[in-house]
Amino acid sequence: MSLVAQGGKDPKPPQFFAYSAMPFPTDDDESSRSTSPSPDHATDNIPNLGYLTELLLDCLKRLENLERGTCKYEQRIVDLEDASATLPPDTNQDSHKLQNLASDNDAHQRAITSLEGHVQRLEESIATVHSTISKTSDRHNNTLKEAETRLFADVESIISIRLKATNDKLSSNQKEVDTLMNLQDALKKESIQLSEKVAQTDVMLESLKTWSSTVSELTSHVLTLQAQYSELDRTVDGLHDQVRDVSSEYPQMTLQDELQGLPDSPAVFTDSIGEDLVKESDYACHHAHHPTTIKHFAIVSLWMISWTTRLRRLNSTPLS
């Protein structure tokens, strides 16, 4: 039985890995490894970091086992060399064992070297992955910074637009308030003027009431005058009737004859005034369109004047 069989199974050379296009985390934290971010086209040909890490840990465990086995084999070799030093040189069995141990040790050394090469390649792959992740992270960070800058610019633009609109609205409202205050002042002035006009109107109403009473009195006077005028009109109509009657009875009489025929005719016609009146009456009777009517009016007028003159003379004569 060989020493390799005593120390354990022959170490198998490490298997190469099947790469996948799965995304990988950008953080070294174990909690972030469990969550996979959204895929990126820049990392399509990069192996899965979690899978590589697990495979690397497995390789390290196998390497540790091989190192422990190698240490055991080396210790056995040392023990066998010490034992062979005490044995006679022609012992073939011990030399055969030493040869087997040497071959097993060489095999273990080759396996260790192969594992170290695989570990180095894994470390290079992991470094490449970390570099790609770093570049992708930087690119994403730059993209995020640009998006953040654009977002802040848009927010500042929106805020400035809103502030300008608000200031414009406040200015417009202030102008409307000023206009309303001016209108209020104008309305106050107009209300004062209207109050004064109402007071004047009240005074005028009182005056109109006084005038209405005066108008009522004047109306009553006018009605009285109208009644008197109607009475005079009837009196004139009666005089016209009398004149027509006199004209019909004495159509060919002259004015002097008619005056002489009046009862108690005063001797006033010897005066110059009476003679002038008689002459004017005769002239008017000859040239008027209605000589008879005018003549009769003249007769009545002269008769009234004569009696008025007689009354004046009687009043001026002292009593005996």
Steps between C-alpha positions, in 0.01 A plus 500: 500500500636836397540803719259691279229252577573531870496879498174534305361507148704626210436869448297570192609784278264797526226529242468809283189704541205562275456878471160656505368840406332552834547846660709536811487730804717807521549474879730278708232464767351152539147647518541667161617176340162340555325768291584524134466845333345558163710363210739726316619446145855596602522192730347238269830301460608517868458187722270494796688642798317289757561182308869589458532576868348167602724318252806684631412407857461136395840512330656651810350226716634235263838675504501500880418129501778435253742703708404305810541173306834620367615581851401151609682348203808708569493394863470135389788552260710644780405210727574249225831664425589483866391137510686419179815639650492225762412224252752317286546651155374197318150524627295522180163537663589823670651650191191401305288678759723802479462506125123476535502779754715713274270440205198575718671813625571608143138438408389706798744774406366504143143513633596784734670685215196447277270621777719802559483580127122465507484717811716762329277493193194529724657794678573663164140435391374645827728803455365541145146473631571755773661734244202464267266550792693808605491643147131418467436645844691816406303526177176446688608753760580751227164429336328541835689823567404634157139398556512658847647819353231511231234428761626781725514734198142406406385544859669841524347600166155388613544680834612820325207480257257440787653787701477733201138401439424548870669842505312603186175384657578690820582815299175466306305449822670806653402708197142376529502584872626852423232539234234383745627744764483786249149392404407486867628857551310615192186327629542671837524840328198421285305383807583830674388694192183290482433570868535873433271471197249304710508779759449757224219285362335495843524881513357522149220262598414721795508801266285311250253422776484873579466580130233234464296669772559831322400342169188364665411848620576642155289227345210594725553865403511403134180305540343801669622725217370249247162514671513880500609494135208272419268741680648792308471301179134443570462871583668594171274256317202669665633840393545368146141385504389840622706672233350275231154576631572873493648475152199314372264760640696807385714404205505850331574707809829685532721481802398849614133410471552181698692687768227761526244225531669351805321573831653761725780558254749745653595814312857387471510495124536874482852442630785454263555139614141401424509663156824318415350169610192559287710584197725196547198277548333625181827458305544144633142416416543611137834319441466179708392159369223489761401861548177424681663292775787746550254787503291339770811428711603860458155611609513291812854616576407864462197448714709346776760779473230764528353347811848459651572868437168600658579293809839667533338842481245405759773375731702818456196732574471581875169430672287810604 
